[in-house]
């Protein structure tokens, strides 16, 4: 905790003075980010750092393995869906990026279910991407390729799940909203984007 407080003190003395007007403007006028990023909770992947953006520029939703569940209108808790709804229907973002990353622990748990069996919530959460796992394993790739292939397929699945939200799909169809897939390699610092062919290529 002391490390965090030391960081806060540095922020107050070195960062805050130069950013004060920006924060005051955001407080007065509210936020109006153009992009929603759905990213993994992994501490090694910070979307704001990767895209070099400041306060108020992107709206970020983070969860294990950057997964988007399909649209379900019931009384269960839907934290990710609520954040997506707020970004799309209230903030009216113009872009949604599903951003995965290399060496994702959530995807590893999806591929190796036994590793998460003792946990209360992990197993059922990553099963959102069961279709992605099954698609990869059906290709019978060598084991060292399974992880990256499944990371990519989970991003594509989340993009498809986004289109099950009716108010989001309508905005995509009429051109008000664009969907993007991205993957960040923490080993090389390389960002890859999903192209029209369904392949990931370096940005």
Steps between C-alpha positions, in 0.01 A plus 500: 500500500784738581630467143161613371486794737850603398383489139201714587723759664718512187185542294381792714835677487612431143201396285198675651629857456540450125173310459287709737322698230420177316345342808306815583358511146400133526334569834304793361403365158499127567663230298459450126737222395474382140619147571403214730774244559413159642829371637634234731553565871860377466728744684754487217265650241391861546295631205563863594874435486485297179304773319676787682180679595407726789201539731162511327621363165397134527237310698647172624327181612731233638423141590669161489598419139326811356180306442164634388208282607202470267206734559278372781219706648432344838545573872856364523800727548646622171793729578664485159171536315403798716828675420456432129146637513614817679781560249280438195159636601598783735849611398433409133852383423593467133731200533511181704829308520525151645865483603653168593862424577768234490550261791147557632434306821127493436547337161743254656228408752256456211739258331589321824180496714661304783719801580194702607281230657580609857390858426143617556434711191783457249389175336148612419615843382755378245247248368347799321776430246448122484411530132837665432684221683308229316569666166874506572523144629306375197789625286736274697781757523826416677471585869726806488268659239177436689536793739544769237236351272251489785582859602421610145183291474373634833534855368300408191235331715467808719452715190221266387345514846498879485268474202243316714433829683216643288569869561870446425434302182267774377775760542747281311252444219425870453866603520500673836726240661804301387629177655869403509705207624853546635764296678801628693814290534652580838826332394570730207272801560332436163133576442324295231164587348235270356469564127216441257636151422461397863874504561706695752775719359743742664369856520 
